[in-house]
Amino acid sequence: MRFLTGLLSVLTKTAPYWGLFLGTFALGYVLTPLCRELARKCGMVDAPSARRINTVPTPRAGGLAIFLSVTAALAVYMSVTGAQLSPLFPNEVFGRVMGLSAALVVVGLADDKFGLPPLVKLLGQVAVALGAFFWCGAGFHTVPFFANMPLWLDGILTTFWIVGAVNAFNLIDGLDGLAAGVTAICSFFLLIGSLLFVMAEPAAAFILAALIGACLGFIPFNYNPAKIFM
């Protein structure tokens, strides 16, 4: 009886996260085929070649479905509840983060369509990382251990960290389901850490729960043989 009471308490406290997870899973599952058709009509297709594992032309831009799912679910949650993700992450900052994320999505879509030079993609990523630092307040200074770090050093390290993370996941997006699967797994353990150790700052947990659902909704279409690439 005590176990059931404890389980009910845990489910009640984590209900918003479950709601976001289920919502983005459904959105990801619905939006991915739509993005696939949009990519096909726009000519964003990965043609078979000696460097590719796909044997038939495969649409790209699957990441758009993940981005739209996460953004829509979080926006609906905040609109319905009238709540901020956390006191330290007001809706204004969330809007800025999603705006920068959208800019990065545009860079990715342009690359899917036109095949951007590496330097152009890198400059776009650096611009987004700098925006996160100067416009959204992201940085190592938010961690107590690095609170006294010089501004210039914090900016360099934050930019390197964000750009490095972006390209790390970009580089593993070569096997069907790998990037989305690794993202979901990493996000799950970060979610657990956020819920257990960072309860005073739940914004990360909300975003991670939404991201896990969106990735799992996308994976059925990206699993081998992939019908769409991220």
C-alpha positions, 0 to 999 in steps of 0.5 A: 500500500505504501508503495502504491501511495509513493508511486501515485505521489511520484506520478502526480509530481511528474505529471507535467513532464509525462504530459509534455513527453506524450504530447511531443511523441504524438506531434513527432509521429504526426509531423514527421511524415508531413515534413518528409513530404515537404522535403521531397517537394522542396527537393531536399532529398539525399540521393544514393552515392558511394558515400551513402548507405541509402539505396533510394532517394531519401528526404531530409529535414526530419529535424524540423519535425522534432523542433516543431514538436518541442516548440509547439508542446512547450508553447501550449503548456505555458499558454494553458497553464499560464506558468513559466518553465521556472522562475529563473527561465521566464517566458521571454528567455524561452522565446529567445532560446526558441528563436535562436534554435529556429535560426539554427534550424534554418541553417540546417534546412538551407544546408539540406537544400543547397549544401552550404559550405562548411565555413558558412554553417560554422559561422551560423552555429557560432552566431547562435552560440554567441546569441545564447551567451549574450542574449539569453544569459547562457554560460558557465557563469551560471554554475557556482564553481565558474561564477568568477570566470572572466567574461571573455573566457566564459564567452569563448568556452560557451561558444565552443561548448554549444558549437561542439555539441551541435557538430558532435550530434551532426557527425553521428547522424550517419546511421539510421536512428543513431542520432535520434536514439542517442539524443533520447538516451542522453536526454533521459539521463539528463532529465533524471539528473534535473529532477533529482538534483536541480529541482530549484531549476526545472526548466531543463527537465521540461525541455528534456521531457519534450525532446525525448518524446519528439525523438521517439516519435521521429525514430519509427520513420528514421529506423533502418531502412530510414524513410527520412533523415534528421 
